[in-house]
């Protein structure tokens, strides 16, 4: 089954519509797809199971604090069924699922395709680049949003934050007009799109924030409102942020001096009733990103000689989840 029209190259200033493929239609991918579709962009999705069936039968239901509620008819299929080509592929799977979509990326990309990962994992672009060939270019990216699958075929986006940051990895070259055309489409769709001048720095900053936020919520099993209050829970979030920031400095990443304060500001802007996907996955007994957000951070701390008492405290609760 092909869900795209004949291949539409992204040469020059791109006068034609860009074909977008969303690899992973969870909270993040579903929100990107929904916002693009509402703006009339050419977007298709990769999904599976009951979620895919519901999207096919009823359309993707988007419940958004920013956009309201909509039912959107968006082409969707499994990665195995997909046979088209995409100009831009947003990779929105969890970090532990990257290897499982390698085949999809190889067959969906043409020589001008941009692949933009928006995961919670640091260093994703380099990892993805090794799985594609033929000229397709993997950028790096991160996203700030509260969104989740609230029912099969249904995405809930909470709050007013929807910011997508992406950019070219060091040592790679991508024509500026390609990057800017994607930004224009995202902006028109109501997504705050930022082209990063230092995407290595910005993805580390996101990793620092999401690690602290998700781990604090999971450790205490509470919504954001409890971490937004002054007290012990907020202190854990602050400790995690400070320890990851020290790792960044040891790696010579040019982090802002007020990174911890910035993380607290972002935390306070989240919907008070929201919880991180890590917390939801652990509560449901699902596979989670605990290795990427907790144990990989600790491993990096060990390599850089950073003392991490707060991370070690959290790790004591989740040691049984550790993957070697």
N, C-alpha and C positions, 0 to 999 in steps of 0.2 A: 504494500500500500504506500503510495506516495502522497504526502500531505502538503507538498509545495508545488507551485507553478515552476516552469522551466527556470533553470539557474539564473540568478540575477546578480551579476558581478558588482563589486564595489570599487569601480575604477573612478579616478578623477573626483569630481565634486558630488557624484552620486545623485543623479536626477531621478532615479527610480526608487521605489520603496525598498527598504531593507527587509530581508527575511530573517525573522528572529525565531530561534528555537530555545525553549526552556527545558533544560535537562534536570528534571526533578521538580514536580509541581506541588511541593509542600507549602508551608506558610510563606517562605521567601519567594520561591519560584512562582507560586500561584498569585501572589500579590503583583509581582513584576508583569506576569502574563495578563492579569486582569486590568491593570492600569494601561498597558500598551494597547490591549484590545479595545478598551473604552475610547481611546484616542484614534481608533481606526487603523492601527498598525498591523502589519502582517506577522502574526505570531502563532506558533504551534507549540504543543506541550508533550513531554514524555511523562507518563504516569503509569501506575500499575494497580492491580487488584480492584477492590470495591471503589476506590477513589476514581480510577480510570473509568470504570463502568458508569458511575454516576455522572461524570463529566460528559461522557458520550451520550447518555440518555437524556439528561436534563440541562446540560451546559454547566459551566463553572459558576458557582454561586459565590460572589464576592460581597462580604459584609465588611464595609470599610468606614472607619470614623472620618476619613478624608473624602470618600467618594459616595457614601451611601450604600444601598444594597442593589445588586444587579445580577441577572442571569446572563452569562456570556457564552455564546456558541463559539468555542475555540477548538480547532482540530486537535485531537489527542490520540496517542497510540503508545504502545510499549517500545522500548529501545530496539527490540528484535524486529518489530513490524516496520519501523521507520526505514524508508528508502530514499528520502529526498536529500537536498543540500540546503545549507543555511549560510547566510552571510555573517550572522552574529549568533553565537551560542552562549547563553548564560548557564553556567554550571552551578546548580543550586542544590546538589545532593549534600549529604553529610560527609565529613572527611573520610570516614571509614568506607565509603562507597565509591570513592574516586576510581579505584581500579576496575570496578564493575561496569563503568561506562566508557572504558577505553575504546572498545569496539564501536560504540555509537559515535564517539568523537572522530574516529578515523574515517568512518563512512559518511558522516554528515558534513564534514568540512571540505571545502574546495580550496584552491590555492590562495584565495584572498580572505578566507574566513578569519574573523576575530573571535577568540574564545575568552570569555570573561568569567572567571570563577568568583563567586561571592559567598565564600564559606567562612567558618569561624576558625580556620586553620591557617597558621602562618607558613608562607613559602609554597603555596599551592600552585602558582603559575609555573614555576620551574618543574614541579612534579608532573603537571599536565602536559607541558611542552614535550616531554619525552615520549608521550603516547601518541602524538600526532606527527604527520609528515606532509610533504607536498606543498609547503609554503604557508600553511595555516599558522597563525600566530597566537600563542596564549599570553594574555596580559595577566595582571593580577588585580584583585579588587576586594572590597568588603562592603558591608551594608549595615545600616542602623535602622532597625524596624522591629516592631512587636507584631508578630503574625503567626498563625498556626492553622492547621487543618482542624476545623471544629466539628466536621461531620464528613462522610464521604461526598466528594464533589463540592465541598464548602470551605472557603478560606475566610478567616476573620483577621482583619487588620485593625489594631487598636492604637489609639493615640494620634499625635500629629507629626511624629518623626518618621520620615521615609527618605533616607539619604543614602545614595549609592556612590561610592568612591572607587575609581578605577584608573589605571595608568599603565604605562609601558615599563617593563622590567629593565633593569640596568643591563646594557650590552645589547639590547634589541632595538630595532628601528621599525616604526609603523608610521605611514603617512598621516600627518596631522588631520587631514580632512576626514579620514575614516573615524578617528576618535571623536572628532567634533560632530559628525553626523549622528553618531549614536547618542551623544549628549543632547543634541537638539530633539531627537525623538523622545528620549526619557523626560526631558524638561516639559515638552508639549504634553506628555502623558501625566504630568503632575508629580513626577519623581524628582527630587533634588539631586541632580547628577553633578558630581565634582570630578574633574580631570586632575589627577594628582601629579604634582611635580616630583614627588618622592614616594612611590607606592610601597616600597619596602618599609619606610617609616610608618606610613598610614595603615598598612595591614598589621604591623606590629602593635600599633596603638589600639586597633580594634581587637586584636587578640588579647591584649592586656585588659581591656574593658570587659569583653564577653566572658573571659575566664573568671574574673573577679565577680561579676554579676551572677553568672550561672552557678558557680561553685557556692557562693554565699546562699543563694536561694535554695540550692539542693541540700546543702549542709544543714540548714535550719528547717527546710521544707516549708517555706513561707512565700507569700507573694511580695512584690516589690514594695508595697506600702510599709512592710515591717523593716525593710532595709533602709528606707527613706527616713526613718525616725532616728533620732540621736540615741545611741546605745551600743550594746555589745555586737549586735548583728552588723550595724554600719561600721563598727570598728574592724570587723573581720574583712569586710569589703575593702576598707581603706588599707589594711595590712597587705592583702593580696595585690592591690594596685601598686603599692609602694615597692613590693618585692619584684614584681614583673618589670616595673620601670627601672629598677637597678640592673636587671638583666639586660635591658635595652641599652643602658649606658655602657655596660661592659662590652657590648657588641658594637659600640661606636655608632649606634643609631641616633641621629639628631632629634631626640625627643624634646618636646617642650618642657620647660622647667616646672610648669604647673600641671603635669599629666594627672596626678592623683586628684587635684581639684577639678580638672576637666572631666575625669571619670565620674566624680560625684555629681557634677552638674548634669551629665547625660543621664545618670541613674535617676536623679530627681525629676527629669522630664518624662520618664516612662509612665505608662498607665499604672496606677497603684495596684490594680487587681491582676496585673500580668505576671506570668512566670516564664522562665526560660525553657526552651525545648529540652535541654539537658534534664531539667527537673521533671518535666512531663515524661520523658522516656524512662528515667529511672523508676518513677512511680508506677509506670505500666509494665515494668519488667522488660522493656525493649532494649535493643542495642543502643548505646549512647556515645557521645563524644567525650566521655570522661578521660580517656587516654590522651586525646589531643589537648584538652583544656586544663588538665591537672597534671598527669604524670609526665607528659612531654615538657611542660613548663618546669617541673622539678628537675628533669634530666638536663635541661638547658641551664638551669641554675647551678647544677653540679659542675657542668663543664666550664662555666664562667666564674665559679668560686663565689657565688652569691648565697648568703645565708637566707633560708626561707622558712622561718618558724611558723608562719601562718599557713603556708601551703602544706607543710608537714602535718600540722594540726588537722587540716581538712582531709589530707590523704589517709589518716588513721581510720576515718569512717568509711572510706571507699577503697581500701586496699584490695578487697576481694575482686574489684572490677579491673584491676591492673592488667594490662596486656604487655607482654615482653617482646 
